[in-house]
Each structure stands twice: as C-alpha cells, then as structure tokens.
C-alpha cells in the first residue's frame, strides 16, 4: 500500500471523529440546558406552592391553574367538554348493604366454627 493513501485515510478518519465528537458535545450542552430549565421550572412551582400555602390558599388548586394557563398558552385550540348523558343509578336509593334491607335475597353469614377448620 502507498504511504500517502494511508496517511490521507487516517487524517480523514481523525477529522470525522473530531466532527462527531463536536456534535456529541453540542447535543450534551443542549441536554444540560434543557435539564437546567426543567429544574428552574420545578423550583418556581415549589416557590409558588409554598407562597400560596403561606397565604392559606389551596396550593394544589393553584398549581393546577398554573399548569392549565401554560397549556392554554401553548395550544390555541379550545377544547369543548362533552356533557355526559344522565344515567340512572344501578340500585335504588334505599339500598344499604350494611343494614340488610333492600339488598335482594343474598345475605352473608359467617361460616361454622368447629374443629375441622384447623390448620
């Protein structure tokens, strides 16, 4: 093999490796920045939650409102909630499983106690 071809091939390989390493470094930098932004957002939410809790407000409701504002700002389409059709209850209003009334024919009874139950 000719030495010039080998040298050029090695230089091209080194240049390709350098390019790939720079691209990887750029991706890592973008990932770190994204993680930093997520941590900052979490920190802001915790601070907002703590402040609303100090004021005596419902901090969970406040957190949900903040998330809805962020989502509504991101999406411009407004979602229309569907109304559920009125459904009748499965049992009558007088059903109480603890009282034993209105429950039908089934009733729970404890098992027999005896020596054959053993273990």
RAGIUR-V980115 format. One record per residue. SS is DSSP state (H for helix, E for strand, C for the rest). PSI is psi in whole degrees, -180 to 180 (NA if undefined). OMEGA is omega in degrees with one decimal (NA if undefined). Layout:
# RAGIUR-V980115
SS:PSI:OMEGA  SS:PSI:OMEGA
This chain:
# RAGIUR-V980115
C:149:-180.0  C:137:-178.2  H:-32:-179.2  H:-40:-179.4  H:-43:-179.9  H:-44:-179.5  H:-45:179.5  H:-40:179.9  H:-42:178.8  H:-39:177.9  H:-40:177.8  H:-40:178.5  H:-43:178.6  H:-40:179.2  H:-40:178.8  H:-42:177.7  H:-41:179.2  H:-43:178.3  H:-45:179.9  H:-38:179.1  H:-40:178.0  H:-39:177.8  H:-41:178.2  H:-41:177.8  H:-40:179.0  H:-42:178.0  H:-41:179.3  H:-39:178.8  H:-42:177.8  H:-41:179.2  H:-44:179.0  H:-40:179.5  H:-41:178.7  H:-43:178.2  H:-39:177.7  H:-42:179.6  H:-40:178.0  H:-43:178.4  H:-40:178.3  H:-41:178.7  H:-41:176.9  H:-41:179.9  H:-42:178.7  H:-41:179.8  H:-40:178.2  H:-40:178.9  H:-44:179.3  H:-40:179.1  H:-43:-179.5  H:-43:-179.6  H:-42:179.9  H:-33:177.6  H:-37:178.1  H:-31:179.5  C:-5:177.8  C:12:178.6  C:167:175.9  C:109:-174.8  H:-29:179.5  H:-41:177.1  H:-39:178.4  H:-40:179.2  H:-41:178.8  H:-40:178.3  H:-42:178.6  H:-42:179.9  H:-37:178.9  H:-37:178.1  H:-41:179.1  H:-44:-179.7  H:-41:-179.0  H:-31:176.0  H:-33:-178.5  H:-40:-178.9  C:130:-177.4  C:-18:-179.5  C:138:180.0  C:128:-178.3  C:131:178.6  C:119:-179.0  C:141:179.2  C:139:177.7  C:134:-178.9  C:140:177.8  C:150:-179.4  C:124:179.8  C:141:177.4  C:151:179.4  C:155:-177.8  C:-34:179.3  C:165:178.3  C:167:-177.7  C:-22:-176.9  C:6:-176.2  C:125:174.2  E:111:-175.8  C:-20:-178.4  C:-26:-177.7  C:-23:-179.3  C:2:-179.9  E:142:173.8  C:16:-177.4  C:3:-178.7  C:-154:-174.4  C:-16:-176.4  C:134:172.4  C:142:-177.3  C:136:175.7  C:143:178.4  C:152:179.5  C:165:179.9  C:143:175.8  C:134:178.6  C:180:-177.2  H:-15:-177.2  H:-1:-178.6  H:-6:-163.9  C:169:179.6  C:NA:NA
